[in-house]
């Protein structure tokens, strides 16, 4: 399905040759609804992309009542803020991804880009700065100074606007923690797509930082994530897709979407030995504490 309201910059990845690349079927609906607090609806990971509104319709049908649409550069941050302003099921997060910051710096445009992110952070229904942080997996030593400068600026933008911070942390746990403590973390700080172990979960708990688990917590080899899940207090748990990536089992390898959250939530509940609806109620409450209620600000007319 296509639509003139899909972004002109729709980012299409070449479908993998690893079997079926269609969207999985809808799961059984949740009794108690939750939110997907981190998704990228502007990215198509299939040869048959669907409109972002259909993604939201599918999510609503299975008990996912809203999403936080996340920007990773100026273009996607603008789109996220614009769509959230007129879509009641969407809030927005705006930022420069840590792997984008060195690119802006090399072009001499990092300061200007950060200034625009600061402006977007004040828009209606923009409730987070993210995803920002440090990524030492894809960016080498030559790009780290730009990553640090960008991360620290994003922290300040979140605090100035009184909104949440969504952190991207890859191969940089110690450095992310040091930066948050040195600069001063915002009141509501979220480790998006939590990738640490029980020790990082303990540090997050000590500091009141939220831990958001994605579909990879369902992967067979993700023992460290499940140990972290056991360690984290229920009051600091969130759930996300990071769609179109990290599709939960049993559909790993196929495109992810917000409507697949029930698979991840049910796997989390099973591992914790708790009732799915009780966990959903806790996570839904946590999500609203971090981002506010989706209906707190009216949407604009389309």
ZIURWO-V413053 format. One record per residue. N is the residue number from 1. RES is the residue in three letters. PHI is phi in radians with two decimals (none if undefined). PSI is psi in whole degrees, -180 to 180 (none if undefined). OMEGA is omega in radians with two decimals (* if undefined). Layout:
BEGIN
n:N res:RES phi:PHI psi:PSI omega:OMEGA
n:N res:RES phi:PHI psi:PSI omega:OMEGA
END
This chain:
BEGIN
n:1 res:UNK phi:none psi:136 omega:3.11
n:2 res:UNK phi:-2.19 psi:165 omega:-3.09
n:3 res:UNK phi:-2.73 psi:146 omega:3.07
n:4 res:UNK phi:-1.13 psi:-15 omega:3.14
n:5 res:UNK phi:-1.53 psi:-6 omega:2.99
n:6 res:UNK phi:-1.13 psi:145 omega:-3.09
n:7 res:UNK phi:-1.12 psi:142 omega:3.10
n:8 res:UNK phi:-1.06 psi:-27 omega:-3.08
n:9 res:UNK phi:-1.64 psi:22 omega:-3.12
n:10 res:UNK phi:-0.77 psi:125 omega:-3.06
n:11 res:UNK phi:-1.67 psi:111 omega:-3.09
n:12 res:UNK phi:-1.85 psi:125 omega:3.04
n:13 res:UNK phi:-1.65 psi:147 omega:3.10
n:14 res:UNK phi:-1.13 psi:128 omega:3.12
n:15 res:UNK phi:-1.01 psi:143 omega:3.13
n:16 res:UNK phi:-1.22 psi:157 omega:3.05
n:17 res:UNK phi:-1.65 psi:15 omega:-3.10
n:18 res:UNK phi:-1.58 psi:57 omega:3.04
n:19 res:UNK phi:1.54 psi:-151 omega:-3.00
n:20 res:UNK phi:-1.11 psi:123 omega:3.10
n:21 res:UNK phi:-2.00 psi:21 omega:3.04
n:22 res:UNK phi:-1.47 psi:162 omega:3.08
n:23 res:UNK phi:-1.19 psi:139 omega:3.12
n:24 res:UNK phi:-1.17 psi:165 omega:3.10
n:25 res:UNK phi:-1.21 psi:162 omega:3.10
n:26 res:UNK phi:-1.19 psi:136 omega:3.07
n:27 res:UNK phi:-1.38 psi:172 omega:3.02
n:28 res:UNK phi:-1.06 psi:137 omega:-3.08
n:29 res:UNK phi:-1.18 psi:146 omega:3.04
n:30 res:UNK phi:-1.29 psi:146 omega:3.07
n:31 res:UNK phi:-1.32 psi:-44 omega:3.08
n:32 res:UNK phi:-1.84 psi:122 omega:-3.04
n:33 res:UNK phi:-1.30 psi:159 omega:3.08
n:34 res:UNK phi:-2.35 psi:-177 omega:3.10
n:35 res:UNK phi:-2.12 psi:150 omega:2.95
n:36 res:UNK phi:-1.66 psi:107 omega:-3.01
n:37 res:UNK phi:-1.58 psi:12 omega:3.07
n:38 res:UNK phi:-2.87 psi:108 omega:3.10
n:39 res:UNK phi:-2.58 psi:161 omega:-3.13
n:40 res:UNK phi:-2.21 psi:84 omega:-3.07
n:41 res:UNK phi:-1.34 psi:-7 omega:3.11
n:42 res:UNK phi:-1.51 psi:-6 omega:-3.10
n:43 res:UNK phi:-1.81 psi:126 omega:3.08
n:44 res:UNK phi:-1.76 psi:127 omega:3.14
n:45 res:UNK phi:-2.00 psi:32 omega:-3.08
n:46 res:UNK phi:-2.67 psi:159 omega:3.09
n:47 res:UNK phi:-1.35 psi:-7 omega:-3.11
n:48 res:UNK phi:-2.22 psi:68 omega:-3.08
n:49 res:UNK phi:-1.15 psi:153 omega:3.10
n:50 res:UNK phi:-2.05 psi:157 omega:-3.14
n:51 res:UNK phi:-1.09 psi:145 omega:-3.12
n:52 res:UNK phi:-1.06 psi:-30 omega:3.12
n:53 res:UNK phi:-1.22 psi:-34 omega:3.06
n:54 res:UNK phi:-1.18 psi:-38 omega:3.04
n:55 res:UNK phi:-0.97 psi:-45 omega:-3.11
n:56 res:UNK phi:-1.21 psi:-36 omega:3.08
n:57 res:UNK phi:-1.10 psi:-44 omega:3.12
n:58 res:UNK phi:-1.10 psi:-42 omega:3.13
n:59 res:UNK phi:-1.08 psi:-45 omega:3.13
n:60 res:UNK phi:-1.03 psi:-35 omega:-3.08
n:61 res:UNK phi:-1.18 psi:-21 omega:-3.09
n:62 res:UNK phi:-1.99 psi:13 omega:3.05
n:63 res:UNK phi:1.63 psi:22 omega:3.01
n:64 res:UNK phi:-1.85 psi:103 omega:-2.90
n:65 res:UNK phi:-1.43 psi:-15 omega:3.14
n:66 res:UNK phi:-2.98 psi:167 omega:-3.12
n:67 res:UNK phi:-2.35 psi:157 omega:2.89
n:68 res:UNK phi:-1.84 psi:113 omega:3.14
n:69 res:UNK phi:-1.52 psi:125 omega:-2.92
n:70 res:UNK phi:-1.96 psi:130 omega:3.06
n:71 res:UNK phi:-1.56 psi:155 omega:3.13
n:72 res:UNK phi:-2.23 psi:-7 omega:3.08
n:73 res:UNK phi:-2.72 psi:-174 omega:-3.11
n:74 res:UNK phi:-1.12 psi:-43 omega:-3.08
n:75 res:UNK phi:-1.08 psi:-51 omega:-3.10
n:76 res:UNK phi:-1.29 psi:-28 omega:3.07
n:77 res:UNK phi:-1.19 psi:-42 omega:3.08
n:78 res:UNK phi:-1.06 psi:-47 omega:-3.12
n:79 res:UNK phi:-1.07 psi:-43 omega:-3.14
n:80 res:UNK phi:-1.06 psi:-46 omega:-3.14
n:81 res:UNK phi:-1.14 psi:-40 omega:-3.12
n:82 res:UNK phi:-1.15 psi:-44 omega:-3.12
n:83 res:UNK phi:-1.22 psi:-40 omega:3.14
n:84 res:UNK phi:-1.11 psi:-32 omega:-3.11
n:85 res:UNK phi:-1.12 psi:-22 omega:-3.09
n:86 res:UNK phi:-2.19 psi:7 omega:-3.12
n:87 res:UNK phi:-2.12 psi:112 omega:-3.03
n:88 res:UNK phi:-1.16 psi:-17 omega:3.14
n:89 res:UNK phi:-1.62 psi:6 omega:-3.04
n:90 res:UNK phi:-2.26 psi:134 omega:2.84
n:91 res:UNK phi:-1.97 psi:169 omega:-3.06
n:92 res:UNK phi:-2.20 psi:151 omega:2.92
n:93 res:UNK phi:-2.18 psi:140 omega:-3.09
n:94 res:UNK phi:-2.23 psi:140 omega:-3.13
n:95 res:UNK phi:-3.13 psi:172 omega:2.92
n:96 res:UNK phi:-1.80 psi:119 omega:3.08
n:97 res:UNK phi:-1.00 psi:145 omega:-3.12
n:98 res:UNK phi:-1.00 psi:-28 omega:3.09
n:99 res:UNK phi:-1.39 psi:-15 omega:3.07
n:100 res:UNK phi:-1.49 psi:-30 omega:-3.05
n:101 res:UNK phi:-0.98 psi:-45 omega:3.11
n:102 res:UNK phi:-1.08 psi:-31 omega:3.12
n:103 res:UNK phi:-1.18 psi:-43 omega:3.08
n:104 res:UNK phi:-1.12 psi:-40 omega:-3.13
n:105 res:UNK phi:-1.13 psi:-42 omega:-3.13
n:106 res:UNK phi:-1.11 psi:-30 omega:3.13
n:107 res:UNK phi:-1.55 psi:1 omega:3.13
n:108 res:UNK phi:1.33 psi:19 omega:-3.05
n:109 res:UNK phi:-2.07 psi:14 omega:-3.06
n:110 res:UNK phi:-1.14 psi:-45 omega:-3.11
n:111 res:UNK phi:-1.09 psi:-42 omega:3.13
n:112 res:UNK phi:-1.15 psi:-39 omega:3.12
n:113 res:UNK phi:-1.15 psi:-42 omega:3.11
n:114 res:UNK phi:-1.12 psi:-36 omega:3.10
n:115 res:UNK phi:-1.12 psi:-38 omega:3.12
n:116 res:UNK phi:-1.23 psi:-38 omega:3.07
n:117 res:UNK phi:-1.06 psi:-40 omega:3.11
n:118 res:UNK phi:-1.07 psi:-38 omega:3.11
n:119 res:UNK phi:-1.20 psi:-45 omega:3.14
n:120 res:UNK phi:-1.09 psi:-31 omega:-3.12
n:121 res:UNK phi:-1.10 psi:-20 omega:3.12
n:122 res:UNK phi:-1.60 psi:0 omega:-3.12
n:123 res:UNK phi:-1.24 psi:154 omega:3.04
n:124 res:UNK phi:-1.03 psi:139 omega:3.06
n:125 res:UNK phi:1.20 psi:11 omega:2.91
n:126 res:UNK phi:-1.57 psi:112 omega:-3.00
n:127 res:UNK phi:-2.02 psi:5 omega:3.13
n:128 res:UNK phi:-2.71 psi:154 omega:2.94
n:129 res:UNK phi:-1.82 psi:118 omega:-3.10
n:130 res:UNK phi:2.98 psi:158 omega:0.15
n:131 res:UNK phi:-1.71 psi:136 omega:-3.12
n:132 res:UNK phi:-2.33 psi:167 omega:3.13
n:133 res:UNK phi:2.58 psi:-141 omega:-3.12
n:134 res:UNK phi:-2.34 psi:140 omega:3.12
n:135 res:UNK phi:-2.42 psi:103 omega:3.14
n:136 res:UNK phi:-1.69 psi:6 omega:3.11
n:137 res:UNK phi:-1.42 psi:-46 omega:-3.09
n:138 res:UNK phi:-1.72 psi:-22 omega:-3.09
n:139 res:UNK phi:-1.94 psi:129 omega:-3.11
n:140 res:UNK phi:-1.48 psi:-171 omega:-3.09
n:141 res:UNK phi:-0.97 psi:-35 omega:-3.05
n:142 res:UNK phi:-1.15 psi:-22 omega:-3.11
n:143 res:UNK phi:-1.81 psi:0 omega:-3.00
n:144 res:UNK phi:-1.24 psi:-35 omega:-3.14
n:145 res:UNK phi:-1.07 psi:-42 omega:3.11
n:146 res:UNK phi:-1.15 psi:-38 omega:3.11
n:147 res:UNK phi:-1.09 psi:-45 omega:3.13
n:148 res:UNK phi:-1.09 psi:-45 omega:-3.11
n:149 res:UNK phi:-1.08 psi:-43 omega:3.14
n:150 res:UNK phi:-1.16 psi:-46 omega:-3.13
n:151 res:UNK phi:-1.03 psi:-48 omega:-3.12
n:152 res:UNK phi:-1.12 psi:-38 omega:3.10
n:153 res:UNK phi:-1.15 psi:-40 omega:3.12
n:154 res:UNK phi:-1.13 psi:-39 omega:3.09
n:155 res:UNK phi:-1.01 psi:-46 omega:-3.13
n:156 res:UNK phi:-1.15 psi:-38 omega:3.12
n:157 res:UNK phi:-1.08 psi:-43 omega:3.12
n:158 res:UNK phi:-1.07 psi:-44 omega:-3.12
n:159 res:UNK phi:-1.18 psi:-41 omega:-3.14
n:160 res:UNK phi:-1.09 psi:-32 omega:-3.10
n:161 res:UNK phi:-1.71 psi:-4 omega:3.12
n:162 res:UNK phi:1.14 psi:34 omega:-3.13
n:163 res:UNK phi:-2.11 psi:171 omega:-3.04
n:164 res:UNK phi:-1.27 psi:164 omega:3.06
n:165 res:UNK phi:-2.08 psi:127 omega:3.06
n:166 res:UNK phi:-1.84 psi:120 omega:-3.03
n:167 res:UNK phi:-1.77 psi:132 omega:2.93
n:168 res:UNK phi:-1.75 psi:119 omega:-3.05
n:169 res:UNK phi:-2.29 psi:106 omega:3.12
n:170 res:UNK phi:-2.27 psi:119 omega:-3.12
n:171 res:UNK phi:0.98 psi:33 omega:-3.07
n:172 res:UNK phi:-2.61 psi:34 omega:-3.06
n:173 res:UNK phi:-0.97 psi:-53 omega:-3.06
n:174 res:UNK phi:-1.09 psi:-40 omega:-3.10
n:175 res:UNK phi:-1.23 psi:-36 omega:3.09
n:176 res:UNK phi:-1.13 psi:-45 omega:-3.14
n:177 res:UNK phi:-1.09 psi:-45 omega:-3.14
n:178 res:UNK phi:-1.06 psi:-42 omega:-3.13
n:179 res:UNK phi:-1.15 psi:-45 omega:3.13
n:180 res:UNK phi:-1.05 psi:-41 omega:-3.12
n:181 res:UNK phi:-1.29 psi:-36 omega:-3.12
n:182 res:UNK phi:-1.27 psi:-44 omega:-3.09
n:183 res:UNK phi:-1.46 psi:-32 omega:-3.09
n:184 res:UNK phi:1.77 psi:108 omega:-3.07
n:185 res:UNK phi:-1.24 psi:146 omega:3.00
n:186 res:UNK phi:-1.04 psi:161 omega:-3.11
n:187 res:UNK phi:-1.01 psi:-37 omega:-3.14
n:188 res:UNK phi:-2.06 psi:103 omega:-3.09
n:189 res:UNK phi:-2.09 psi:131 omega:-3.06
n:190 res:UNK phi:-2.10 psi:126 omega:2.97
n:191 res:UNK phi:-1.51 psi:96 omega:-3.12
n:192 res:UNK phi:-1.18 psi:144 omega:-3.13
n:193 res:UNK phi:0.79 psi:60 omega:-3.05
n:194 res:UNK phi:-0.84 psi:127 omega:-3.03
n:195 res:UNK phi:-2.17 psi:11 omega:-3.10
n:196 res:UNK phi:-1.63 psi:-162 omega:3.14
n:197 res:UNK phi:-2.08 psi:-166 omega:-3.11
n:198 res:UNK phi:-1.08 psi:-34 omega:-3.14
n:199 res:UNK phi:-1.16 psi:-44 omega:3.09
n:200 res:UNK phi:-1.13 psi:-36 omega:3.09
n:201 res:UNK phi:-1.09 psi:-38 omega:3.10
n:202 res:UNK phi:-1.15 psi:-40 omega:3.13
n:203 res:UNK phi:-1.14 psi:-43 omega:3.10
n:204 res:UNK phi:-1.06 psi:-41 omega:-3.14
n:205 res:UNK phi:-1.10 psi:-44 omega:-3.14
n:206 res:UNK phi:-1.05 psi:-31 omega:-3.08
n:207 res:UNK phi:-1.75 psi:-1 omega:-3.14
n:208 res:UNK phi:1.26 psi:27 omega:3.13
n:209 res:UNK phi:-1.58 psi:138 omega:-3.11
n:210 res:UNK phi:-1.37 psi:149 omega:3.13
n:211 res:UNK phi:-2.10 psi:119 omega:-3.10
n:212 res:UNK phi:-1.85 psi:120 omega:-3.09
n:213 res:UNK phi:-1.75 psi:138 omega:-3.12
n:214 res:UNK phi:-1.92 psi:-173 omega:-3.06
n:215 res:UNK phi:-1.07 psi:-21 omega:-3.13
n:216 res:UNK phi:-1.20 psi:-13 omega:3.06
n:217 res:UNK phi:-1.16 psi:-18 omega:3.12
n:218 res:UNK phi:-1.54 psi:-9 omega:-3.07
n:219 res:UNK phi:-1.21 psi:145 omega:-3.05
n:220 res:UNK phi:-1.01 psi:-38 omega:-3.05
n:221 res:UNK phi:-1.60 psi:8 omega:-3.05
n:222 res:UNK phi:-1.55 psi:51 omega:-3.10
n:223 res:UNK phi:-1.09 psi:-38 omega:-3.12
n:224 res:UNK phi:-1.11 psi:-37 omega:3.14
n:225 res:UNK phi:-1.20 psi:-40 omega:-3.14
n:226 res:UNK phi:-1.23 psi:-32 omega:3.04
n:227 res:UNK phi:-1.17 psi:-39 omega:3.08
n:228 res:UNK phi:-1.14 psi:-40 omega:3.11
n:229 res:UNK phi:-1.04 psi:-41 omega:3.10
n:230 res:UNK phi:-1.11 psi:-35 omega:-3.07
n:231 res:UNK phi:-1.36 psi:-35 omega:-3.05
n:232 res:UNK phi:-1.20 psi:136 omega:3.04
n:233 res:UNK phi:-1.19 psi:147 omega:-3.10
n:234 res:UNK phi:-1.03 psi:-30 omega:-3.09
n:235 res:UNK phi:-1.23 psi:-9 omega:3.14
n:236 res:UNK phi:-2.01 psi:14 omega:-3.11
n:237 res:UNK phi:-1.63 psi:139 omega:2.97
n:238 res:UNK phi:-2.31 psi:167 omega:3.10
n:239 res:UNK phi:-2.33 psi:149 omega:-3.10
n:240 res:UNK phi:-2.65 psi:171 omega:3.00
n:241 res:UNK phi:-1.82 psi:-38 omega:-2.87
n:242 res:UNK phi:0.98 psi:30 omega:-3.13
n:243 res:UNK phi:-1.00 psi:143 omega:0.20
n:244 res:UNK phi:-1.60 psi:20 omega:-3.08
n:245 res:UNK phi:-1.72 psi:169 omega:2.94
n:246 res:UNK phi:0.99 psi:46 omega:3.12
n:247 res:UNK phi:-1.09 psi:131 omega:-3.09
n:248 res:UNK phi:-1.23 psi:160 omega:3.00
n:249 res:UNK phi:-1.12 psi:145 omega:0.21
n:250 res:UNK phi:-1.69 psi:24 omega:-3.06
n:251 res:UNK phi:-2.03 psi:23 omega:3.12
n:252 res:UNK phi:-0.94 psi:134 omega:-3.13
n:253 res:UNK phi:1.77 psi:-19 omega:3.09
n:254 res:UNK phi:-1.70 psi:165 omega:-3.09
n:255 res:UNK phi:-1.12 psi:141 omega:3.12
n:256 res:UNK phi:-1.64 psi:160 omega:3.13
n:257 res:UNK phi:-2.80 psi:158 omega:-3.10
n:258 res:UNK phi:-0.98 psi:-30 omega:-3.10
n:259 res:UNK phi:-1.21 psi:-7 omega:3.13
n:260 res:UNK phi:-1.61 psi:1 omega:3.08
n:261 res:UNK phi:-0.88 psi:-40 omega:-3.12
n:262 res:UNK phi:-0.96 psi:-32 omega:3.11
n:263 res:UNK phi:-1.10 psi:-46 omega:-3.13
n:264 res:UNK phi:-1.16 psi:-45 omega:-3.12
n:265 res:UNK phi:-1.09 psi:-43 omega:-3.13
n:266 res:UNK phi:-1.15 psi:-36 omega:3.09
n:267 res:UNK phi:-1.17 psi:-40 omega:3.10
n:268 res:UNK phi:-1.09 psi:-46 omega:-3.14
n:269 res:UNK phi:-1.10 psi:-41 omega:-3.14
n:270 res:UNK phi:-1.10 psi:-42 omega:-3.13
n:271 res:UNK phi:-1.18 psi:-36 omega:-3.13
n:272 res:UNK phi:-1.44 psi:-9 omega:-3.14
n:273 res:UNK phi:1.17 psi:38 omega:-3.10
n:274 res:UNK phi:-2.20 psi:165 omega:3.13
n:275 res:UNK phi:-1.23 psi:136 omega:-3.10
n:276 res:UNK phi:-1.05 psi:-45 omega:-3.09
n:277 res:UNK phi:-1.17 psi:-37 omega:3.09
n:278 res:UNK phi:-1.13 psi:-42 omega:3.12
n:279 res:UNK phi:-1.17 psi:-40 omega:3.11
n:280 res:UNK phi:-1.06 psi:-43 omega:3.13
n:281 res:UNK phi:-1.10 psi:-41 omega:3.12
n:282 res:UNK phi:-1.14 psi:-47 omega:-3.10
n:283 res:UNK phi:-1.18 psi:-38 omega:3.09
n:284 res:UNK phi:-1.08 psi:-44 omega:3.10
n:285 res:UNK phi:-1.09 psi:-44 omega:3.11
n:286 res:UNK phi:-1.03 psi:-43 omega:-3.08
n:287 res:UNK phi:-1.10 psi:-41 omega:3.13
n:288 res:UNK phi:-1.23 psi:-30 omega:3.05
n:289 res:UNK phi:-1.17 psi:-34 omega:-3.11
n:290 res:UNK phi:-1.36 psi:-47 omega:-2.98
n:291 res:UNK phi:-1.92 psi:-7 omega:-3.00
n:292 res:UNK phi:1.47 psi:177 omega:3.14
n:293 res:UNK phi:-1.47 psi:145 omega:-3.09
n:294 res:UNK phi:-1.11 psi:-27 omega:-3.09
n:295 res:UNK phi:-1.65 psi:7 omega:-3.11
n:296 res:UNK phi:-1.13 psi:-32 omega:3.12
n:297 res:UNK phi:-2.07 psi:133 omega:3.13
n:298 res:UNK phi:-1.20 psi:152 omega:3.08
n:299 res:UNK phi:-1.55 psi:159 omega:3.08
n:300 res:UNK phi:-1.42 psi:157 omega:3.02
n:301 res:UNK phi:-1.15 psi:140 omega:-3.14
n:302 res:UNK phi:-1.11 psi:none omega:*
END
